[in-house]
């Protein structure tokens, strides 16, 4: 068995800036979105920051948060 890698920590004396976590994406019902795999779609439902139900025309897909491949248009 192997242990998971420990998270890297940022030293305060380092000349390099600490990595900044991106702000979570927020979608509302009716937003037009694009997805890297499924293409253009419209948000038809939101599950309290857990997932978004998106209608892509040919199919409705449940996209899980943090929505790495989805962008609001």
N, CA and C atoms as an extended XYZ file, in Angstrom:
219
Properties=species:S:1:pos:R:3:atomname:S:1:resname:S:1:resid:I:1 pbc="F F F"
N         0.825       -1.177        0.000 N   UNK     1
C         0.000        0.000        0.000 CA  UNK     1
C         0.866        1.236        0.000 C   UNK     1
N         0.380        2.247       -0.693 N   UNK     2
C         1.115        3.504       -0.715 CA  UNK     2
C         0.266        4.601       -0.097 C   UNK     2
N         0.917        5.550        0.509 N   UNK     3
C         0.229        6.683        1.117 CA  UNK     3
C         0.037        7.763        0.059 C   UNK     3
N        -1.036        8.529        0.154 N   UNK     4
C        -1.198        9.639       -0.785 CA  UNK     4
C        -0.134       10.702       -0.538 C   UNK     4
N         0.223       11.414       -1.573 N   UNK     5
C         1.258       12.438       -1.451 CA  UNK     5
C         0.772       13.559       -0.546 C   UNK     5
N         1.675       14.056        0.260 N   UNK     6
C         1.349       15.160        1.159 CA  UNK     6
C         1.222       16.441        0.340 C   UNK     6
N         0.304       17.325        0.719 N   UNK     7
C         0.168       18.580       -0.026 CA  UNK     7
C         1.412       19.440        0.159 C   UNK     7
N         1.785       20.133       -0.893 N   UNK     8
C         2.956       21.000       -0.808 CA  UNK     8
C         2.579       22.253       -0.045 C   UNK     8
N         3.469       22.691        0.806 N   UNK     9
C         3.180       23.901        1.557 CA  UNK     9
C         4.047       25.035        1.039 C   UNK     9
N         3.544       26.232        1.166 N   UNK    10
C         4.235       27.419        0.689 CA  UNK    10
C         4.987       28.063        1.843 C   UNK    10
N         6.260       28.300        1.653 N   UNK    11
C         7.062       28.947        2.695 CA  UNK    11
C         6.885       30.463        2.601 C   UNK    11
N         6.657       31.134        3.708 N   UNK    12
C         6.444       32.578        3.670 CA  UNK    12
C         7.660       33.353        3.174 C   UNK    12
N         8.857       32.773        3.259 N   UNK    13
C        10.068       33.455        2.805 CA  UNK    13
C        10.368       33.181        1.335 C   UNK    13
N         9.539       32.415        0.674 N   UNK    14
C         9.763       32.072       -0.726 CA  UNK    14
C         9.542       33.290       -1.623 C   UNK    14
N        10.403       33.473       -2.645 N   UNK    15
C        10.204       34.599       -3.570 CA  UNK    15
C         9.038       34.355       -4.543 C   UNK    15
N         8.523       33.158       -4.576 N   UNK    16
C         7.430       32.824       -5.475 CA  UNK    16
C         6.103       32.989       -4.752 C   UNK    16
N         5.091       33.424       -5.473 N   UNK    17
C         3.788       33.629       -4.856 CA  UNK    17
C         3.104       32.288       -4.635 C   UNK    17
N         2.314       32.216       -3.578 N   UNK    18
C         1.556       31.002       -3.281 CA  UNK    18
C         0.475       30.834       -4.347 C   UNK    18
N         0.197       29.587       -4.738 N   UNK    19
C        -0.858       29.378       -5.738 CA  UNK    19
C        -2.210       29.807       -5.174 C   UNK    19
N        -2.979       30.461       -6.012 N   UNK    20
C        -4.282       30.958       -5.602 CA  UNK    20
C        -5.349       30.005       -6.138 C   UNK    20
N        -6.239       29.571       -5.263 N   UNK    21
C        -7.321       28.684       -5.690 CA  UNK    21
C        -8.324       29.494       -6.508 C   UNK    21
N        -8.750       28.978       -7.679 N   UNK    22
C        -9.713       29.719       -8.487 CA  UNK    22
C       -11.065       29.805       -7.785 C   UNK    22
N       -11.772       30.896       -8.027 N   UNK    23
C       -13.093       31.069       -7.427 CA  UNK    23
C       -14.047       30.036       -8.014 C   UNK    23
N       -14.932       29.488       -7.196 N   UNK    24
C       -15.867       28.484       -7.723 CA  UNK    24
C       -16.810       29.115       -8.740 C   UNK    24
N       -17.125       28.350       -9.772 N   UNK    25
C       -18.024       28.837      -10.811 CA  UNK    25
C       -19.451       28.761      -10.298 C   UNK    25
N       -20.245       29.746      -10.678 N   UNK    26
C       -21.632       29.804      -10.239 CA  UNK    26
C       -22.529       29.885      -11.468 C   UNK    26
N       -23.475       28.978      -11.571 N   UNK    27
C       -24.414       28.957      -12.686 CA  UNK    27
C       -25.828       29.098      -12.163 C   UNK    27
N       -26.692       29.737      -12.940 N   UNK    28
C       -28.100       29.899      -12.604 CA  UNK    28
C       -28.946       29.214      -13.665 C   UNK    28
N       -30.182       28.886      -13.310 N   UNK    29
C       -31.109       28.286      -14.264 CA  UNK    29
C       -31.320       29.268      -15.413 C   UNK    29
N       -31.220       28.768      -16.635 N   UNK    30
C       -31.395       29.590      -17.826 CA  UNK    30
C       -30.102       30.074      -18.442 C   UNK    30
N       -28.972       29.907      -17.756 N   UNK    31
C       -27.682       30.331      -18.317 CA  UNK    31
C       -27.322       29.476      -19.520 C   UNK    31
N       -26.791       30.130      -20.555 N   UNK    32
C       -26.294       29.394      -21.710 CA  UNK    32
C       -24.828       29.083      -21.438 C   UNK    32
N       -24.445       27.813      -21.647 N   UNK    33
C       -23.096       27.355      -21.322 CA  UNK    33
C       -22.508       26.579      -22.495 C   UNK    33
N       -21.205       26.403      -22.439 N   UNK    34
C       -20.526       25.526      -23.375 CA  UNK    34
C       -19.693       24.539      -22.567 C   UNK    34
N       -19.650       23.307      -23.032 N   UNK    35
C       -18.914       22.239      -22.357 CA  UNK    35
C       -17.900       21.682      -23.345 C   UNK    35
N       -16.706       21.354      -22.878 N   UNK    36
C       -15.640       20.859      -23.749 CA  UNK    36
C       -16.018       19.565      -24.462 C   UNK    36
N       -16.845       18.735      -23.870 N   UNK    37
C       -17.211       17.445      -24.452 CA  UNK    37
C       -18.572       17.499      -25.138 C   UNK    37
N       -19.569       18.109      -24.470 N   UNK    38
C       -20.948       18.057      -24.953 CA  UNK    38
C       -21.355       19.232      -25.827 C   UNK    38
N       -20.623       20.334      -25.809 N   UNK    39
C       -20.922       21.478      -26.656 CA  UNK    39
C       -21.839       22.493      -25.975 C   UNK    39
N       -22.684       23.175      -26.795 N   UNK    40
C       -23.578       24.213      -26.297 CA  UNK    40
C       -24.756       23.632      -25.557 C   UNK    40
N       -25.168       24.313      -24.488 N   UNK    41
C       -26.311       23.848      -23.726 CA  UNK    41
C       -26.896       24.958      -22.883 C   UNK    41
N       -27.995       24.642      -22.197 N   UNK    42
C       -28.662       25.598      -21.319 CA  UNK    42
C       -28.924       24.926      -19.981 C   UNK    42
N       -28.601       25.627      -18.886 N   UNK    43
C       -28.804       25.100      -17.539 CA  UNK    43
C       -30.307       25.071      -17.257 C   UNK    43
N       -30.821       23.882      -16.904 N   UNK    44
C       -32.244       23.740      -16.603 CA  UNK    44
C       -32.490       23.461      -15.126 C   UNK    44
N       -31.438       23.196      -14.367 N   UNK    45
C       -31.610       22.952      -12.932 CA  UNK    45
C       -30.293       23.018      -12.198 C   UNK    45
N       -30.360       23.387      -10.917 N   UNK    46
C       -29.175       23.470      -10.056 CA  UNK    46
C       -29.447       22.663       -8.796 C   UNK    46
N       -28.456       21.900       -8.345 N   UNK    47
C       -28.562       21.113       -7.116 CA  UNK    47
C       -27.631       21.683       -6.053 C   UNK    47
N       -27.960       22.844       -5.489 N   UNK    48
C       -27.251       23.474       -4.368 CA  UNK    48
C       -25.734       23.338       -4.407 C   UNK    48
N       -25.095       23.737       -5.485 N   UNK    49
C       -23.647       23.718       -5.591 CA  UNK    49
C       -23.029       22.349       -5.772 C   UNK    49
N       -23.849       21.305       -5.902 N   UNK    50
C       -23.333       19.950       -6.074 CA  UNK    50
C       -23.242       19.605       -7.555 C   UNK    50
N       -24.268       19.975       -8.311 N   UNK    51
C       -24.313       19.638       -9.727 CA  UNK    51
C       -25.248       20.583      -10.455 C   UNK    51
N       -25.121       20.604      -11.776 N   UNK    52
C       -26.011       21.377      -12.634 CA  UNK    52
C       -26.593       20.436      -13.677 C   UNK    52
N       -27.889       20.537      -13.920 N   UNK    53
C       -28.550       19.755      -14.958 CA  UNK    53
C       -28.585       20.630      -16.203 C   UNK    53
N       -27.938       20.160      -17.276 N   UNK    54
C       -27.785       20.958      -18.486 CA  UNK    54
C       -28.405       20.226      -19.662 C   UNK    54
N       -29.226       20.965      -20.438 N   UNK    55
C       -29.850       20.424      -21.644 CA  UNK    55
C       -28.962       20.781      -22.832 C   UNK    55
N       -28.395       19.762      -23.482 N   UNK    56
C       -27.527       19.970      -24.631 CA  UNK    56
C       -28.251       19.717      -25.947 C   UNK    56
N       -29.563       19.661      -25.938 N   UNK    57
C       -30.343       19.441      -27.146 CA  UNK    57
C       -30.613       17.973      -27.373 C   UNK    57
N       -29.579       17.194      -27.572 N   UNK    58
C       -29.744       15.757      -27.810 CA  UNK    58
C       -29.838       14.968      -26.512 C   UNK    58
N       -29.359       15.545      -25.405 N   UNK    59
C       -29.372       14.842      -24.122 CA  UNK    59
C       -29.302       15.841      -22.979 C   UNK    59
N       -29.822       15.444      -21.821 N   UNK    60
C       -29.656       16.226      -20.605 CA  UNK    60
C       -28.595       15.532      -19.761 C   UNK    60
N       -27.616       16.300      -19.320 N   UNK    61
C       -26.519       15.738      -18.550 CA  UNK    61
C       -26.444       16.433      -17.197 C   UNK    61
N       -26.046       15.662      -16.187 N   UNK    62
C       -25.822       16.186      -14.840 CA  UNK    62
C       -24.320       16.413      -14.705 C   UNK    62
N       -23.906       17.674      -14.670 N   UNK    63
C       -22.491       18.036      -14.601 CA  UNK    63
C       -22.159       18.349      -13.143 C   UNK    63
N       -21.178       17.652      -12.592 N   UNK    64
C       -20.808       17.813      -11.185 CA  UNK    64
C       -19.901       19.023      -10.977 C   UNK    64
N       -20.049       19.635       -9.799 N   UNK    65
C       -19.201       20.744       -9.396 CA  UNK    65
C       -17.787       20.211       -9.187 C   UNK    65
N       -16.747       20.891       -9.489 N   UNK    66
C       -16.548       22.318       -9.728 CA  UNK    66
C       -16.583       22.725      -11.182 C   UNK    66
N       -17.209       21.968      -12.044 N   UNK    67
C       -17.450       22.308      -13.453 CA  UNK    67
C       -16.160       22.677      -14.198 C   UNK    67
N       -15.153       21.810      -14.221 N   UNK    68
C       -13.872       22.174      -14.841 CA  UNK    68
C       -13.957       22.367      -16.349 C   UNK    68
N       -14.878       21.707      -17.025 N   UNK    69
C       -14.937       21.791      -18.475 CA  UNK    69
C       -16.102       22.627      -18.983 C   UNK    69
N       -16.804       23.347      -18.075 N   UNK    70
C       -17.986       24.104      -18.465 CA  UNK    70
C       -17.758       25.595      -18.243 C   UNK    70
N       -18.202       26.412      -19.220 N   UNK    71
C       -18.017       27.839      -19.174 CA  UNK    71
C       -19.334       28.536      -19.492 C   UNK    71
N       -19.625       29.608      -18.754 N   UNK    72
C       -20.826       30.400      -19.014 CA  UNK    72
C       -20.573       31.307      -20.204 C   UNK    72
N       -21.550       31.426      -21.101 N   UNK    73
C       -21.425       32.314      -22.260 CA  UNK    73
C       -22.070       33.651      -21.991 C   UNK    73
